[in-house]
């Protein structure tokens, strides 16, 4: 049975992804226009296809991290989520400058939900969840040694 912190992590993190998808459809035209206006990317001919591809890859990575943290008990995924949450906080300053206040609500909400979800991974009831998963390279500990070995 999964601890409450992990269940709440899933809800918060998946809610952030739902808001991210809604925001993607809501601001799709703006993102495409912004890429086409960019002097570095505009000449490359990037447009709607590039925006969709980048979003699909980022959504796939987010879903994989959710799966490995919430279902496979991966400590590595947990720490990658921490790094991504920190990047999200750091990138909010550039988001504030780049978009209007109406469009700021969704990225801000996504970041807040992801930070809350990440914090849940470090609560006391979540620690045994991650401790129960040993990496593939971990050998048997002293409590798990086979007693027949010493006969």
Kinemage of the C-alpha trace (Angstrom):
@kinemage 1
@onewidth
@group {chain A} dominant
@subgroup {mainchain}
@vectorlist {calphas} color= white
{ca unk a 1} P 0.000 0.000 0.000
{ca unk a 2} L 1.312 3.407 -0.954
{ca unk a 3} L 1.736 6.096 1.705
{ca unk a 4} L -0.495 9.169 1.738
{ca unk a 5} L 2.393 11.435 0.711
{ca unk a 6} L 2.938 9.447 -2.474
{ca unk a 7} L -0.781 9.516 -3.282
{ca unk a 8} L -0.851 13.284 -2.757
{ca unk a 9} L 2.327 13.621 -4.808
{ca unk a 10} L 0.594 11.871 -7.691
{ca unk a 11} L -2.470 14.099 -7.467
{ca unk a 12} L -0.508 17.340 -7.295
{ca unk a 13} L 1.980 16.351 -9.975
{ca unk a 14} L -0.633 15.019 -12.398
{ca unk a 15} L -2.785 18.111 -11.773
{ca unk a 16} L 0.205 20.246 -12.734
{ca unk a 17} L 0.561 18.251 -15.956
{ca unk a 18} L -3.141 18.695 -16.761
{ca unk a 19} L -2.776 22.458 -16.285
{ca unk a 20} L 0.353 22.363 -18.421
{ca unk a 21} L -1.559 20.644 -21.247
{ca unk a 22} L -4.441 23.128 -20.992
{ca unk a 23} L -1.966 26.011 -21.056
{ca unk a 24} L -0.255 24.495 -24.087
{ca unk a 25} L -3.484 24.538 -26.093
{ca unk a 26} L -4.424 27.957 -24.765
{ca unk a 27} L -1.109 29.599 -25.690
{ca unk a 28} L -0.121 27.505 -28.705
{ca unk a 29} L -0.458 30.316 -31.272
{ca unk a 30} L 1.506 32.686 -29.054
{ca unk a 31} L 4.354 30.184 -28.682
{ca unk a 32} L 4.539 29.548 -32.417
{ca unk a 33} L 4.562 33.292 -33.152
{ca unk a 34} L 7.239 33.860 -30.526
{ca unk a 35} L 9.499 31.200 -32.037
{ca unk a 36} L 9.004 32.591 -35.533
{ca unk a 37} L 9.878 36.126 -34.321
{ca unk a 38} L 13.005 35.000 -32.519
{ca unk a 39} L 16.044 36.061 -34.591
{ca unk a 40} L 17.926 32.889 -33.684
{ca unk a 41} L 15.114 30.413 -34.340
{ca unk a 42} L 13.026 32.182 -36.965
{ca unk a 43} L 15.450 31.568 -39.848
{ca unk a 44} L 15.511 27.865 -38.997
{ca unk a 45} L 11.895 27.608 -40.107
{ca unk a 46} L 10.689 26.204 -36.819
{ca unk a 47} L 6.975 26.505 -36.336
{ca unk a 48} L 4.036 24.548 -35.043
{ca unk a 49} L 5.682 21.171 -35.557
{ca unk a 50} L 8.665 22.099 -33.409
{ca unk a 51} L 6.433 23.463 -30.651
{ca unk a 52} L 4.358 20.269 -30.631
{ca unk a 53} L 7.462 18.052 -30.656
{ca unk a 54} L 9.117 19.927 -27.801
{ca unk a 55} L 5.925 19.818 -25.749
{ca unk a 56} L 5.386 16.104 -26.436
{ca unk a 57} L 8.933 15.247 -25.349
{ca unk a 58} L 8.677 17.343 -22.183
{ca unk a 59} L 5.307 15.781 -21.321
{ca unk a 60} L 6.704 12.284 -21.917
{ca unk a 61} L 9.681 12.998 -19.638
{ca unk a 62} L 7.351 14.364 -16.955
{ca unk a 63} L 5.137 11.284 -17.146
{ca unk a 64} L 8.151 8.973 -16.960
{ca unk a 65} L 9.433 10.787 -13.879
{ca unk a 66} L 5.997 10.528 -12.270
{ca unk a 67} L 5.855 6.800 -13.067
{ca unk a 68} L 9.314 6.043 -11.729
{ca unk a 69} L 8.881 8.111 -8.542
{ca unk a 70} L 5.313 7.108 -7.685
{ca unk a 71} L 5.153 3.557 -8.982
{ca unk a 72} L 8.718 2.250 -9.159
{ca unk a 73} L 10.027 4.027 -6.022
{ca unk a 74} L 13.011 5.462 -7.880
{ca unk a 75} L 15.211 7.703 -5.758
{ca unk a 76} L 16.908 8.911 -8.927
{ca unk a 77} L 13.558 10.084 -10.353
{ca unk a 78} L 12.826 11.787 -7.031
{ca unk a 79} L 16.011 13.827 -7.250
{ca unk a 80} L 15.487 14.642 -10.916
{ca unk a 81} L 12.058 15.976 -9.940
{ca unk a 82} L 13.764 18.170 -7.334
{ca unk a 83} L 16.115 19.537 -9.987
{ca unk a 84} L 13.218 20.190 -12.380
{ca unk a 85} L 11.253 21.966 -9.626
{ca unk a 86} L 14.265 24.198 -8.953
{ca unk a 87} L 14.591 24.954 -12.660
{ca unk a 88} L 10.872 25.807 -12.715
{ca unk a 89} L 11.315 28.298 -9.896
{ca unk a 90} L 14.393 29.775 -11.548
{ca unk a 91} L 12.637 30.149 -14.914
{ca unk a 92} L 9.649 31.959 -13.403
{ca unk a 93} L 11.604 35.223 -13.451
{ca unk a 94} L 12.002 35.045 -17.229
{ca unk a 95} L 8.360 33.982 -17.531
{ca unk a 96} L 7.274 37.107 -15.641
{ca unk a 97} L 9.078 39.295 -18.173
{ca unk a 98} L 8.007 37.414 -21.301
{ca unk a 99} L 4.236 37.025 -20.992
{ca unk a 100} L 1.209 38.999 -19.896
{ca unk a 101} L -0.303 38.683 -16.446
{ca unk a 102} L -3.286 36.670 -17.745
{ca unk a 103} L -0.967 34.079 -19.267
{ca unk a 104} L 1.172 33.964 -16.118
{ca unk a 105} L -1.432 32.172 -14.021
{ca unk a 106} L -0.962 28.719 -15.568
{ca unk a 107} L 2.875 28.555 -15.410
{ca unk a 108} L 2.777 29.886 -11.863
{ca unk a 109} L 0.171 27.318 -10.837
{ca unk a 110} L 2.118 24.503 -12.519
{ca unk a 111} L 5.280 25.503 -10.670
{ca unk a 112} L 3.506 25.775 -7.305
{ca unk a 113} L 1.877 22.359 -7.752
{ca unk a 114} L 5.158 20.752 -8.779
{ca unk a 115} L 6.975 22.251 -5.796
{ca unk a 116} L 4.238 21.012 -3.463
{ca unk a 117} L 4.375 17.574 -5.078
{ca unk a 118} L 8.151 17.454 -4.755
{ca unk a 119} L 8.030 18.430 -1.080
{ca unk a 120} L 5.644 15.531 -0.469
{ca unk a 121} L 8.366 13.131 -1.613
{ca unk a 122} L 10.397 14.086 1.463
{ca unk a 123} L 7.748 13.637 4.149
{ca unk a 124} L 8.309 11.042 6.851
{ca unk a 125} L 5.821 8.525 5.443
{ca unk a 126} L 7.442 8.701 1.988
{ca unk a 127} L 10.933 7.802 3.210
{ca unk a 128} L 10.170 4.086 3.706
{ca unk a 129} L 8.527 4.063 0.275
{ca unk a 130} L 11.798 4.970 -1.399
{ca unk a 131} L 13.908 2.948 1.037
{ca unk a 132} L 11.981 -0.183 0.041
{ca unk a 133} L 13.446 -0.036 -3.453
{ca unk a 134} L 17.049 -1.090 -3.686
{ca unk a 135} L 19.019 -0.247 -6.789
{ca unk a 136} L 19.902 -3.097 -9.115
{ca unk a 137} L 23.552 -2.836 -8.106
{ca unk a 138} L 22.924 -3.134 -4.354
{ca unk a 139} L 23.944 -6.435 -2.874
{ca unk a 140} L 22.420 -8.143 0.105
{ca unk a 141} L 22.836 -6.220 3.321
{ca unk a 142} L 23.876 -7.814 6.621
{ca unk a 143} L 20.223 -8.407 7.579
{ca unk a 144} L 19.546 -10.240 4.345
{ca unk a 145} L 22.532 -12.581 4.278
{ca unk a 146} L 21.734 -16.206 3.697
{ca unk a 147} L 22.437 -18.099 6.956
{ca unk a 148} L 23.236 -21.272 4.981
{ca unk a 149} L 26.338 -19.545 3.618
{ca unk a 150} L 28.142 -19.991 6.934
{ca unk a 151} L 27.308 -23.686 7.465
